[in-house]
Amino acid sequence: MTSFRLAPLALAFALALGAGCSTTPADTGPRETAAVELSVDGEITKLDTPSRLFTVRGPDGREVEVHADDSVRNFDQIRVGDVVNLTYLRAVTVDIQPAGSAEPGAYIKQDQDVAKTGEKPRAGASEVVTVLAPIRAIDLANHTVTVEGPRGNVVTLDVVKPEHRARLPQLKVGDMLRIAFTEAAAVEVRPKGR
């Protein structure tokens, strides 16, 4: 049985850093993002309201029983034939920030969304972990950039893509490599046909 509850999504990376600030630095330049987004719809085929259970048939015909715990608002709005949509996103964004534009370190931002009273049930949660690492060295001959992590660890990164190598001469020691890890999930129940 699967539980229909979205707790805050914790990234192991953030725990390893042991850092947490409430604000994230502003965007100031070009960036590159790699992302994977999955979305799947399923139809509710059975409903057990007193037990807060419903069965969802996926696009492949397989069925899964789901328990909606007490955090799921408006369970009484669910009907057989409704469509359950699950969307999941994981992304990494990388860019360079000018020296002095923000404090180096790790920043965590979490958001949650739940249905309002009377709406069909829905829930969503997202977490963005942003790491700002100052550039300590740039090696144009070997196409590498050395950065200092939030715990003082020094890492040398190979710059592989030709378009990124072409931008190496524009970097300065003190600029910051910003890496943002995003993870988000949302579950929504919609009436059939919408």
Number of C-alpha atoms within 10 A of each C-alpha: 9 11 11 17 19 20 12 16 17 15 15 9 10 18 10 8 15 11 15 15 12 9 11 18 15 9 12 11 9 9 13 9 12 10 12 10 12 10 12 12 17 22 23 25 17 16 18 10 13 7 10 15 20 19 20 24 18 17 11 7 10 9 16 16 17 18 18 19 14 11 12 17 19 16 20 12 14 20 20 15 17 20 23 22 17 18 15 17 15 17 15 17 15 17 17 20 24 16 16 11 13 13 14 19 20 25 21 20 15 16 12 16 12 19 15 11 9 11 15 20 22 24 21 21 20 22 20 23 23 25 25 26 28 27 23 17 16 19 14 13 6 10 17 17 20 19 24 20 19 17 12 10 9 15 14 15 12 13 17 10 9 9 9 11 16 12 9 16 11 7 16 15 15 16 19 26 22 21 20 19 21 20 22 21 22 20 21 17 23 19 16 13 7 6
